[in-house]
Amino acid sequence: MYRKRGIISGKCLWYRIIFVILILSVNFSCWAEINSCACASETEIALGAMGEDIKELQSFLKRENLYTAEVSGTYDLLTVEAVKRFQKRNYLPITGRVDSITWQFLGQVMATTVSTTPPPGDLHVIIDTTYRQLIVLVDKYPFATFPVAIGKFETPTPVGDWKIISKGVWSGGFGTRWLGLSVPFGIYGVHGTNKPWSIGRRESHGCIRMFNRDVEKLYQWVKVGTPVHIMGDPFVGKRRLVRGEKGSDVMFLQKRLKQLGLYEMNTDGIFGFGTEQAVISFQKQNGLAVTGQIGWNEYVALRLLYEE
């Protein structure tokens, strides 16, 4: 009888261990999915590479007085030597390539300085996409301001009122911290970057980039539930909206169609069948070509834009 109990107890213990492992694996996979935005991670840059990133890197090295040649966008021998000088200056392995170690160090340079922790009070975050700034408000008064990078015209940063719904520690191409936002039509957040030269520009796939040291500071201040208001024109890119598109522009389009009594579904920022049918109804009512898509004529007719 004693042995049977031991066998049963042993089996129960193994069942419990397996159950815990399954729960942890599910939670980890969910966390990874929640914190996976559309931003691409950085790859190693070596001799012969070409592109906009190389131009930005050369411009950065020029500002550091390490590169004196023309900004060409080609990772040539002169750029290799400039990278080697950057690596030597900062006690990094001297490879002449922008490898993972060099990317990580690039992410730690060029940060603003904020000396004190925020006083007790009601904390809000404002992101101004026009001036590329993130402002921290405490009791409705500005406490700190940080420069940021925002989404490109074709992948805009989501304008609207959101909340922080997740916090995490990232590495690699996404900087060192992640603050997820409650955007219903995609995975967006505030995170760091290993491309300090991108700050102040339209560079991301919609996320808000900060210098790593800045986002680490912000990470300490905010909590899950902190309000985040992103200011800007949701139609700034004036992109053509078709079925399958997602974004703030789609969400504001849905709100306008709802005001007109043509759309009764959720304003979720996803251009689906319901949105397409509402657009078709609007086009028929206003003598426009029936395409189910939003172009310049529809923007103007809906009074979402003013004809220039």
C-alpha positions in Angstrom: 0.0 0.0 0.0 2.8 2.3 0.9 4.6 1.6 -2.4 1.4 2.3 -4.4 1.0 5.7 -2.7 4.6 6.5 -3.6 4.0 5.6 -7.2 0.8 7.6 -7.3 2.5 10.5 -5.6 5.4 10.3 -8.1 3.0 10.3 -11.1 1.1 13.3 -9.6 4.3 15.2 -9.2 5.3 14.6 -12.9 1.8 15.6 -14.0 2.1 18.8 -12.1 5.6 19.5 -13.5 4.3 18.9 -17.1 1.3 21.1 -16.4 3.5 24.0 -15.2 5.8 23.7 -18.2 2.8 23.8 -20.6 1.4 26.9 -18.8 4.8 28.7 -18.9 5.3 27.8 -22.6 1.8 29.2 -23.5 2.4 32.4 -21.5 5.8 32.9 -23.0 4.5 32.4 -26.6 1.6 34.8 -25.8 4.0 37.4 -24.4 6.2 37.1 -27.5 3.2 37.5 -29.8 1.9 40.5 -27.9 5.3 42.2 -28.0 6.1 41.6 -31.7 5.6 44.8 -33.7 6.2 45.3 -37.4 9.6 46.9 -36.9 12.5 45.1 -38.6 15.6 44.1 -36.6 19.0 45.3 -37.7 21.2 43.0 -39.6 25.0 43.0 -39.8 26.4 45.6 -42.2 29.6 44.8 -44.1 31.6 45.9 -47.1 29.5 46.3 -50.2 26.2 47.0 -48.5 24.1 49.8 -50.0 21.0 51.8 -48.9 19.5 54.5 -46.9 20.7 53.0 -43.6 24.3 53.4 -44.9 23.7 57.0 -45.7 22.4 57.6 -42.2 25.4 55.7 -40.7 27.8 57.8 -42.7 26.1 61.0 -41.7 26.3 59.9 -38.0 30.0 59.1 -38.4 30.6 62.4 -40.1 29.1 64.2 -37.1 31.4 62.2 -34.9 34.3 63.5 -37.0 35.2 59.9 -38.0 34.2 60.1 -41.6 35.2 62.8 -44.0 34.2 61.4 -47.4 30.9 62.0 -49.3 27.7 60.5 -48.0 27.2 57.9 -50.7 25.0 55.2 -49.3 27.6 52.6 -50.1 29.5 50.7 -47.3 32.9 51.1 -48.9 36.5 50.9 -47.6 36.4 54.5 -46.3 33.2 53.7 -44.3 34.9 50.5 -43.0 37.8 52.5 -41.7 35.4 55.0 -40.1 33.6 52.2 -38.3 36.9 50.8 -37.1 37.8 54.2 -35.6 34.4 54.3 -33.9 34.9 50.8 -32.5 38.4 51.7 -31.3 37.3 54.9 -29.7 34.6 53.0 -27.7 36.7 49.9 -26.9 34.7 47.6 -29.1 36.0 44.7 -31.1 37.6 46.2 -34.2 35.9 44.4 -37.1 35.0 47.2 -39.5 31.5 45.7 -39.6 28.4 47.0 -37.9 27.8 43.8 -36.0 25.5 43.1 -33.1 27.9 44.5 -30.5 28.3 47.7 -32.5 24.6 48.0 -33.0 24.0 47.7 -29.2 26.6 50.4 -28.5 25.1 52.7 -31.1 21.8 52.4 -29.3 23.4 53.7 -26.1 24.8 56.9 -27.5 23.1 60.3 -28.1 20.6 60.4 -25.3 19.0 63.3 -23.5 19.5 63.9 -19.8 16.7 63.8 -17.3 18.0 64.0 -13.7 15.0 63.5 -11.4 12.2 61.0 -10.9 8.7 62.4 -11.4 6.9 63.6 -8.3 3.8 61.8 -7.2 0.8 62.7 -9.3 -1.3 61.9 -12.3 1.0 60.9 -15.2 0.1 61.1 -18.9 2.2 60.7 -22.0 1.7 62.9 -25.1 3.3 62.1 -28.4 3.4 64.9 -30.9 3.9 63.5 -34.4 4.3 66.9 -36.0 7.3 68.0 -33.8 8.5 64.4 -33.1 8.4 64.8 -29.4 7.2 62.7 -26.4 6.0 64.8 -23.5 5.5 63.4 -20.0 2.8 65.3 -18.1 2.5 65.1 -14.3 -0.8 66.6 -13.0 -1.3 68.1 -16.5 2.0 70.0 -16.4 5.0 69.2 -18.6 7.6 67.3 -16.7 10.0 66.0 -19.3 10.3 66.1 -23.1 12.1 63.5 -25.3 12.8 63.4 -29.1 11.3 60.5 -30.9 11.1 58.9 -34.4 7.7 58.0 -35.8 6.2 56.0 -38.6 6.8 56.6 -42.3 4.0 58.0 -44.4 3.2 54.5 -45.7 3.3 53.0 -42.2 2.0 55.9 -40.0 2.1 56.1 -36.2 -1.5 55.5 -34.9 -3.1 58.8 -33.9 -5.6 58.6 -31.1 -6.0 57.9 -27.4 -4.5 54.7 -26.1 -3.1 53.2 -22.9 0.0 51.2 -22.1 -1.0 47.6 -21.9 2.3 45.8 -21.6 5.9 46.4 -20.5 8.9 44.3 -21.5 12.7 44.2 -21.8 13.9 43.9 -25.4 17.2 43.6 -27.1 18.7 43.5 -30.6 17.2 45.9 -33.1 14.4 47.1 -31.0 16.4 48.8 -28.2 16.2 47.9 -24.6 12.6 48.5 -23.5 9.1 48.0 -24.8 5.9 49.7 -23.9 2.9 48.2 -25.7 -0.1 50.4 -26.7 -3.8 49.4 -26.8 -4.2 49.9 -30.5 -6.9 47.6 -31.8 -5.7 47.3 -35.4 -2.1 46.2 -34.9 0.8 45.8 -32.5 2.4 49.2 -31.8 4.5 50.5 -28.9 7.2 52.8 -27.6 10.6 51.2 -27.8 14.3 52.0 -28.1 16.5 51.8 -31.1 20.0 51.0 -32.1 19.9 53.7 -34.9 20.2 56.9 -32.9 20.4 58.9 -36.1 16.8 57.9 -36.9 15.4 59.9 -33.9 13.5 63.0 -35.1 12.6 61.4 -38.4 9.8 59.3 -40.0 11.6 56.0 -39.9 9.6 53.3 -38.2 6.8 50.9 -39.2 4.4 52.9 -36.9 6.0 52.4 -33.5 7.5 55.3 -31.6 11.3 55.1 -31.2 13.3 56.7 -28.4 17.0 56.7 -27.5 17.5 53.6 -25.3 18.5 55.6 -22.2 15.4 57.7 -22.6 13.0 54.8 -23.0 14.7 53.1 -20.0 13.9 56.3 -18.0 10.3 56.4 -19.3 9.9 52.7 -18.5 10.6 53.4 -14.8 8.0 56.1 -14.7 5.0 54.7 -16.4 2.8 51.7 -15.5 0.3 49.5 -17.3 -2.8 51.7 -17.7 -0.9 55.0 -18.2 -2.8 57.1 -20.8 -1.0 57.8 -24.1 -2.4 60.5 -26.5 -0.8 60.6 -29.9 -1.4 63.9 -31.7 -1.3 64.4 -35.4 -3.2 64.2 -38.7 -4.3 60.6 -39.3 -4.5 61.4 -43.0 -1.1 63.0 -43.4 0.1 60.3 -45.8 -3.0 60.7 -48.0 -2.6 57.0 -48.9 -5.2 55.2 -50.9 -7.4 53.1 -48.6 -8.5 49.7 -49.8 -9.9 46.5 -48.2 -7.3 45.0 -45.9 -5.6 48.3 -44.9 -5.3 49.1 -41.2 -4.5 52.3 -39.3 -5.7 55.4 -37.7 -6.8 56.8 -41.1 -9.2 53.8 -41.5 -10.5 54.3 -37.9 -11.3 58.0 -38.5 -12.8 57.1 -41.9 -15.1 54.6 -40.1 -16.1 57.3 -37.5 -17.0 59.6 -40.4 -19.1 57.0 -42.1 -20.8 56.2 -38.9 -21.7 59.9 -38.5 -23.3 59.7 -41.9 -25.3 56.7 -40.9 -23.6 54.4 -43.4 -21.5 52.3 -41.0 -22.8 50.4 -37.9 -19.9 48.2 -36.9 -17.0 48.8 -34.6 -14.5 51.6 -35.4 -11.5 49.2 -35.2 -9.3 50.7 -37.8 -9.5 47.6 -40.0 -10.8 48.1 -43.6 -13.0 45.0 -43.9 -16.1 44.1 -45.8 -18.4 46.3 -43.7 -16.2 49.4 -44.3 -16.0 48.6 -48.0 -19.8 48.3 -48.3 -20.2 51.7 -46.4 -17.8 53.3 -48.8 -19.7 51.9 -51.8 -22.9 53.3 -50.4 -21.3 56.7 -49.9 -20.0 56.6 -53.5 -23.4 55.8 -54.9 -25.1 58.6 -52.9 -22.5 61.2 -54.1 -22.1 60.2 -57.7 -18.6 58.9 -57.4 -17.1 56.0 -59.2 -18.1 52.9 -57.3 -14.8 51.3 -56.3 -15.2 50.6 -52.6 -11.9 52.4 -52.1 -10.9 55.8 -50.7 -8.9 58.1 -52.9 -8.6 61.9 -53.2 -12.1 62.5 -54.4 -13.6 60.5 -51.5 -11.3 62.3 -49.0 -12.6 65.6 -50.2 -16.3 64.5 -50.4 -16.2 63.1 -46.9 -14.6 66.4 -45.8 -11.6 64.5 -44.3 -9.3 66.7 -46.4 -9.6 70.1 -48.0 -8.9 70.4 -51.7 -5.6 72.3 -52.2 
